[in-house]
């Protein structure tokens, strides 16, 4: 296992949310309402109680409040700090990834069973203008999402996610919404982070093994528990995970 830590110059501020890819390109949002990337820093006027920030493309980024109160809580800005659009992305947001020109939002149980909105779908897909294109619970009849525990990018146009209560690994194409699910063993039940390599799916932090990694070969249905990492992680694809703190982040590569 290897990890690579990167410090960010935030002064007296603290990072509230951050996203990064495996190459170390990042976007962060601080408690002084500053947006920081590898080569940009700007200030946003709007206050966010529970912010999540993601880069959309080279020109725009998304900041959202994970609690909505029925108000538009997704805000698209350009890198001049100009607000382009606001839209309702839903309440009770667990995570957001941007993949293949799609915004994918997942929700925890308070959102899924809360007020009407995209959150009732457990997982919702939007275009880069905030228009909802797909909702999992309203489109898939075979299983449902009550609480989406973790998600990651997977292949050029697919995502993987792992959700309560079925605890299946689900593979979803973000373009045509083709869907496949896989039964999982109990070894990593309740895992809070997921990532994938060419032939394995890697999980971190199960109900009973809070710091362990698990490598699952779904074709052979074989699980190997290995390593330890104590901070909570988020899977970013390519078998890698992300952790961040007040003034920087770490990319963790458990299978290197």
Beta strands, then each sheet from edge to edge (+ up, - down):
strand 1: 2-7
strand 2: 15-20
strand 3: 26-30
strand 4: 34-37
strand 5: 41-43
strand 6: 51-55
strand 7: 60-65
strand 8: 74-78
strand 9: 83-87
strand 10: 93-99
strand 11: 102-107
strand 12: 123-126
strand 13: 132-135
strand 14: 147-154
strand 15: 158-164
strand 16: 169-173
strand 17: 179-182
strand 18: 193-196
strand 19: 201-204
strand 20: 212-217
strand 21: 222-228
strand 22: 234-237
strand 23: 240-245
strand 24: 248-253
sheet 1: 1+ 24- 23+ 22-
sheet 2: 2+ 3- 4+ 5-
sheet 3: 6+ 7- 8+ 9-
sheet 4: 10+ 11- 12+ 13-
sheet 5: 14+ 15- 16+ 17-
sheet 6: 18+ 19- 20+ 21-
end
